[in-house]
Amino acid sequence: MHPVLASRARLGTYLLAWAPGAALLSAQFLAQGWHLRQALAVAVPACMLGSVLFLSSWYLCRAAPPRAGRPWLLGVWAAAAGIMGLLWSGGVGCLLRLLQGLALLPAAPAGPSFTAPALLGLAATGAVFYLVTVAFHYLLIAQQQAEEAEHAGRDLRELAREAELKVLRAQLNPHFLFNSLNSISALTTIDPKGARRMCVLLAEFLRSSLRLGERETVSLAEELELVRTYLAIEQIRFGDRLRVDWAVDADAGCTEVPPLLLQPLVENAIKHGVAQLTGGGTVLIAVAVLPDRRVGIRVENARDPGQEAPAGLGMGLRQVRLRLRGRYGPGADFAAGARRDRFEVVLALPMEPAEVSHA
């Protein structure tokens, strides 16, 4: 369907845009000595005829989009404008005779009439109207292409988000499940209750991670609850070697964040920090509302001071940084680095309350 006819709002805009054309045509008739009533009686129906006739330019616009290296396109549009202008001027002449035949306008010489030069001038006016309609249609085409590009970009972002979450799950599940199942196997003989509790926590963690991973964003409170479940599993594995300090501002809990954002940070803190220490260590998780109305998140873990500091970011930290950049752009900050016996990851991201994020 023609895009102008497919939308009432667009059709109304298109018809309203012909009002200046009717005024211009009336002025042209008045300059020929017509009375105002006579000029309006012909100009308004003539513009209605043009609005219908010139809609056909849409199909030529679709067939001949403007591109570099197409100088012949100007000739095509000049020829089309000349032909359509002549057709329209002939139609307006027939319209005048019809109105006079119906006695709605006085016949010549008392009433209005068209001479050959007047008809040629009317054809030139019609050619201008036609070219304006062509420009209007090219704007519609550009708008449609922009909307299609936006939809395609949105689809690509959605596919990228799904692929990103699949990568995160693929990274999480193998070694985490291996370690957890090995721990459960070991606990079944020495601590059956601990093994049973670990099974329950593992099922809860996997169920929650799948449920939250299906959403575009989750509240920070939900993300932290998932991290708590993960840490509860790891504390059964490591026992007293793993200690966790929490410093969470309750006001930050409603902030929306990408799902599975913090779990890689905590997993990294345990795998490359606490697990490497004979006596274990402490993982600090701090969340606070910053003065610039952003949420600051800090994950800090103990590390072996004699171990060489990592030269760059691991896969999990790189993914977190890329996800922040993709969602928030320059509005989010990411920093990670080792200092003496501690390794620290600091995030700062805009506050997005649930009622704003899901609007």
C-alpha positions as CSV (number, residue, x, y, z in Angstrom):
1,M,0.0,0.0,0.0
2,H,1.1,3.6,-0.7
3,P,2.7,4.9,2.6
4,V,0.6,8.1,2.5
5,L,-2.6,6.0,2.3
6,A,-1.5,3.6,5.0
7,S,-1.5,6.2,7.8
8,R,-4.3,8.6,8.6
9,A,-1.9,11.1,10.2
10,R,0.4,11.0,7.2
11,L,-2.6,11.4,4.8
12,G,-3.8,14.4,6.8
13,T,-0.4,15.9,6.7
14,Y,-0.1,15.3,3.0
15,L,-3.5,16.9,2.2
16,L,-2.8,19.9,4.5
17,A,0.5,20.5,2.7
18,W,-1.6,21.2,-0.4
19,A,-3.2,24.3,1.2
20,P,-0.3,26.6,0.2
21,G,-0.5,25.2,-3.3
22,A,-4.2,26.1,-3.4
23,A,-3.4,29.6,-2.3
24,L,-0.7,30.0,-4.9
25,L,-3.0,28.7,-7.6
26,S,-5.7,31.0,-6.5
27,A,-3.3,34.0,-6.7
28,Q,-2.3,32.9,-10.2
29,F,-6.0,32.9,-11.3
30,L,-6.6,36.2,-9.6
31,A,-3.7,37.7,-11.6
32,Q,-5.6,36.6,-14.8
33,G,-8.6,38.7,-13.8
34,W,-10.8,36.0,-12.1
35,H,-13.0,36.8,-9.1
36,L,-11.9,35.3,-5.8
37,R,-14.9,33.0,-5.7
38,Q,-14.1,31.7,-9.2
39,A,-10.4,31.3,-8.3
40,L,-11.2,29.3,-5.2
41,A,-13.9,27.2,-7.0
42,V,-11.3,26.0,-9.5
43,A,-8.0,26.0,-7.4
44,V,-9.3,23.8,-4.5
45,P,-10.6,21.0,-6.7
46,A,-7.5,21.3,-8.9
47,C,-5.3,20.8,-5.9
48,M,-7.4,17.8,-4.9
49,L,-6.9,16.4,-8.4
50,G,-3.1,17.0,-8.1
51,S,-2.9,15.4,-4.7
52,V,-4.3,12.2,-6.2
53,L,-2.5,12.3,-9.5
54,F,0.9,13.1,-8.1
55,L,0.8,10.2,-5.6
56,S,2.1,8.1,-8.5
57,S,5.5,9.7,-8.1
58,W,6.1,7.4,-5.1
59,Y,6.6,4.4,-7.4
60,L,9.1,6.1,-9.6
61,C,10.9,7.3,-6.4
62,R,11.1,3.7,-5.2
63,A,12.4,2.6,-8.6
64,A,15.0,5.4,-8.9
65,P,16.5,6.2,-5.5
66,P,18.9,9.2,-5.5
67,R,22.5,8.0,-5.5
68,A,25.9,9.4,-6.5
69,G,26.8,8.9,-10.1
70,R,23.3,9.2,-11.4
71,P,23.2,12.5,-13.3
72,W,20.6,11.0,-15.7
73,L,18.1,11.0,-12.8
74,L,17.6,14.8,-13.2
75,G,16.6,14.3,-16.7
76,V,14.1,11.6,-15.7
77,W,12.5,13.8,-13.1
78,A,12.4,16.8,-15.5
79,A,10.6,14.7,-18.1
80,A,8.2,13.2,-15.6
81,A,7.5,16.6,-14.1
82,G,6.8,18.1,-17.6
83,I,4.5,15.2,-18.6
84,M,2.6,15.2,-15.3
85,G,2.3,19.0,-15.4
86,L,0.7,18.8,-18.8
87,L,-1.7,16.1,-17.7
88,W,-2.7,18.1,-14.6
89,S,-3.2,21.3,-16.6
90,G,-5.4,19.4,-19.0
91,G,-7.3,18.0,-16.1
92,V,-7.8,21.5,-14.6
93,G,-9.1,22.7,-18.0
94,C,-11.6,19.9,-18.2
95,L,-12.5,20.6,-14.6
96,L,-13.3,24.3,-15.5
97,R,-15.4,23.3,-18.4
98,L,-17.3,20.7,-16.2
99,L,-18.0,23.4,-13.6
100,Q,-19.3,25.8,-16.3
101,G,-21.3,23.0,-17.9
102,L,-23.0,22.4,-14.5
103,A,-23.7,26.1,-14.3
104,L,-21.6,26.3,-11.1
105,L,-19.4,28.9,-12.9
106,P,-20.5,31.4,-15.6
107,A,-19.3,30.5,-19.1
108,A,-16.8,32.5,-21.1
109,P,-16.5,35.3,-22.0
110,A,-18.3,36.4,-18.8
111,G,-16.8,33.7,-16.7
112,P,-13.2,32.5,-16.3
113,S,-11.3,30.7,-19.1
114,F,-7.9,29.4,-20.1
115,T,-5.9,30.5,-23.1
116,A,-3.0,28.4,-24.5
117,P,-0.4,30.5,-22.7
118,A,-2.4,30.2,-19.5
119,L,-2.5,26.4,-19.8
120,L,1.3,26.3,-20.4
121,G,1.8,28.4,-17.3
122,L,-0.6,26.1,-15.4
123,A,1.5,23.1,-16.6
124,A,4.7,24.8,-15.3
125,T,2.9,25.2,-11.9
126,G,1.9,21.6,-12.0
127,A,5.5,20.5,-12.7
128,V,6.6,22.4,-9.6
129,F,3.9,20.8,-7.5
130,Y,5.0,17.4,-8.9
131,L,8.6,17.9,-8.0
132,V,7.6,19.0,-4.5
133,T,5.6,15.8,-4.2
134,V,8.7,13.9,-5.4
135,A,10.8,15.5,-2.6
136,F,8.1,14.6,-0.1
137,H,8.2,10.9,-1.2
138,Y,12.0,10.8,-1.0
139,L,11.7,12.0,2.6
140,L,9.2,9.2,3.3
141,I,11.7,6.7,1.8
142,A,14.5,8.1,3.9
143,Q,12.3,7.9,7.0
144,Q,11.3,4.3,6.2
145,Q,15.0,3.3,5.7
146,A,15.9,4.9,9.0
147,E,13.1,3.0,10.8
148,E,14.2,-0.2,9.1
149,A,17.8,0.4,10.1
150,E,16.7,1.1,13.7
151,H,14.7,-2.1,13.8
152,A,17.6,-4.0,12.4
153,G,20.0,-2.5,14.9
154,R,17.6,-3.3,17.7
155,D,17.4,-6.9,16.5
156,L,21.2,-7.1,16.2
157,R,21.6,-5.7,19.7
158,E,19.1,-8.3,21.0
159,L,21.0,-11.1,19.3
160,A,24.3,-9.8,20.6
161,R,22.8,-9.7,24.2
162,E,21.6,-13.2,23.9
163,A,24.9,-14.4,22.5
164,E,26.7,-12.5,25.3
165,L,24.6,-14.2,27.9
166,K,25.2,-17.6,26.3
167,V,29.0,-17.0,26.5
168,L,28.7,-16.0,30.1
169,R,26.7,-19.2,30.9
170,A,29.2,-21.3,28.9
171,Q,32.0,-19.7,30.8
172,L,30.3,-20.2,34.2
173,N,28.8,-23.6,34.0
174,P,31.7,-26.0,33.2
175,H,34.3,-25.4,35.8
176,F,31.7,-24.1,38.4
177,L,29.6,-27.3,38.0
178,F,32.7,-29.5,38.0
179,N,34.0,-27.9,41.3
180,S,30.5,-28.0,42.9
181,L,29.8,-31.6,41.9
182,N,33.3,-32.7,43.1
183,S,32.6,-30.9,46.4
184,I,29.2,-32.6,46.7
185,S,30.8,-36.0,46.0
186,A,33.4,-35.4,48.7
187,L,30.9,-34.1,51.2
188,T,28.5,-37.1,50.9
189,T,30.7,-39.2,53.1
190,I,32.1,-36.7,55.6
191,D,29.2,-34.2,55.8
192,P,25.9,-35.5,54.2
193,K,24.0,-32.5,55.5
194,G,26.4,-30.1,53.8
195,A,26.2,-32.1,50.6
196,R,22.4,-31.9,50.7
197,R,22.5,-28.2,51.4
198,M,25.0,-27.6,48.5
199,C,22.7,-29.5,46.1
200,V,19.8,-27.3,47.1
201,L,21.8,-24.1,46.7
202,L,23.2,-25.2,43.4
203,A,19.8,-25.9,42.0
204,E,18.6,-22.6,43.3
205,F,21.5,-20.8,41.8
206,L,21.1,-22.4,38.3
207,R,17.4,-21.8,38.3
208,S,17.8,-18.1,39.3
209,S,20.6,-17.5,36.8
210,L,18.5,-18.9,33.9
211,R,15.4,-16.9,35.0
212,L,17.3,-13.6,35.3
213,G,19.3,-14.2,32.2
214,E,16.1,-14.2,30.1
215,R,15.5,-10.5,31.0
216,E,17.1,-7.5,29.6
217,T,17.7,-5.9,33.0
218,V,17.3,-7.0,36.6
219,S,17.3,-5.0,39.8
220,L,20.6,-4.8,41.6
221,A,18.9,-6.4,44.6
222,E,18.1,-9.5,42.5
223,E,21.6,-9.6,41.1
224,L,23.1,-9.4,44.6
225,E,20.8,-12.2,45.8
226,L,22.2,-14.4,43.0
227,V,25.7,-13.5,44.1
228,R,24.8,-14.4,47.7
229,T,23.6,-17.9,46.6
230,Y,26.8,-18.3,44.6
231,L,28.9,-17.4,47.5
232,A,27.0,-19.7,49.8
233,I,27.9,-22.6,47.5
234,E,31.5,-21.5,47.4
235,Q,31.7,-21.1,51.2
236,I,30.6,-24.8,51.6
237,R,33.5,-25.7,49.3
238,F,36.2,-23.5,50.9
239,G,34.9,-23.5,54.5
240,D,36.7,-21.0,56.7
241,R,39.1,-20.1,53.9
242,L,36.5,-17.9,52.2
243,R,35.2,-14.9,54.1
244,V,32.8,-12.3,52.7
245,D,32.2,-8.8,53.8
246,W,29.2,-6.9,52.6
247,A,28.7,-3.2,52.5
248,V,25.5,-2.5,50.5
249,D,23.5,0.7,50.4
250,A,19.8,-0.3,50.4
251,D,18.9,2.7,48.3
252,A,20.9,1.2,45.4
253,G,18.9,-2.0,45.3
254,C,16.2,-0.7,42.9
255,T,18.8,0.2,40.3
256,E,18.4,-1.8,37.1
257,V,21.6,-3.5,35.8
258,P,22.4,-6.1,33.0
259,P,21.8,-9.6,34.3
260,L,24.8,-11.7,35.4
261,L,26.9,-8.6,35.7
262,L,28.5,-9.2,39.1
263,Q,28.8,-13.0,39.2
264,P,31.9,-13.0,36.9
265,L,33.6,-10.4,39.2
266,V,33.0,-12.5,42.3
267,E,34.0,-15.7,40.5
268,N,37.2,-14.0,39.4
269,A,37.9,-12.8,43.0
270,I,37.6,-16.4,44.3
271,K,39.3,-18.3,41.5
272,H,42.3,-16.0,41.1
273,G,42.5,-14.6,44.6
274,V,41.2,-16.6,47.6
275,A,41.7,-20.0,46.0
276,Q,45.4,-19.3,45.5
277,L,46.0,-18.6,49.2
278,T,46.6,-21.4,51.7
279,G,44.9,-19.6,54.5
280,G,42.2,-18.2,52.2
281,G,41.1,-14.6,52.3
282,T,38.2,-12.1,52.3
283,V,36.1,-10.9,49.4
284,L,34.6,-7.4,49.9
285,I,31.5,-6.5,48.0
286,A,30.5,-2.8,48.5
287,V,27.6,-1.0,46.8
288,A,26.9,2.7,47.4
289,V,25.0,5.6,45.8
290,L,27.6,8.1,44.6
291,P,27.1,11.9,44.8
292,D,26.7,12.2,41.0
293,R,23.6,9.9,41.2
294,R,25.4,6.9,40.0
295,V,25.8,3.5,41.7
296,G,29.3,2.5,42.7
297,I,30.2,-1.2,43.0
298,R,33.5,-2.5,44.3
299,V,34.6,-6.1,44.5
300,E,37.9,-6.5,46.3
301,N,39.7,-9.7,47.2
302,A,42.8,-10.9,48.9
303,R,45.7,-12.0,46.7
304,D,49.2,-13.4,47.1
305,P,51.5,-10.4,47.2
306,G,54.3,-12.5,45.9
307,Q,52.4,-13.4,42.8
308,E,53.0,-11.3,39.7
309,A,50.2,-8.9,38.9
310,P,48.1,-9.8,35.9
311,A,49.2,-8.0,32.7
312,G,45.6,-7.5,31.5
313,L,42.0,-8.4,32.1
314,G,40.7,-11.9,32.0
315,M,37.8,-12.9,29.8
316,G,35.2,-12.4,32.5
317,L,36.4,-8.9,33.4
318,R,36.7,-7.9,29.7
319,Q,33.1,-9.1,29.1
320,V,31.9,-7.0,32.0
321,R,33.7,-3.9,30.7
322,L,32.3,-4.4,27.2
323,R,28.7,-4.9,28.5
324,L,29.0,-1.7,30.5
325,R,30.3,0.2,27.5
326,G,27.6,-1.2,25.2
327,R,24.7,-0.3,27.5
328,Y,25.8,2.9,29.1
329,G,28.5,4.3,26.8
330,P,30.6,7.0,28.5
331,G,28.1,7.1,31.4
332,A,29.7,4.1,33.1
333,D,33.2,3.6,34.5
334,F,35.2,0.4,34.9
335,A,38.6,0.0,36.6
336,A,40.5,-3.1,37.7
337,G,43.9,-3.5,39.2
338,A,46.2,-5.1,41.8
339,R,47.7,-3.2,44.7
340,R,50.0,-5.1,47.2
341,D,47.9,-7.9,48.7
342,R,44.5,-6.9,47.2
343,F,42.9,-7.0,43.8
344,E,40.1,-4.5,43.2
345,V,37.4,-4.0,40.5
346,V,35.4,-0.8,40.6
347,L,32.3,0.0,38.6
348,A,30.2,3.1,38.4
349,L,27.0,3.1,36.4
350,P,23.9,5.4,36.0
351,M,21.0,4.8,38.3
352,E,18.1,3.4,36.4
353,P,15.2,2.9,38.8
354,A,12.8,0.0,37.8
355,E,9.9,2.3,37.0
356,V,12.0,4.3,34.5
357,S,13.9,1.4,33.0
358,H,10.7,-0.6,32.2
359,A,8.7,2.4,30.9
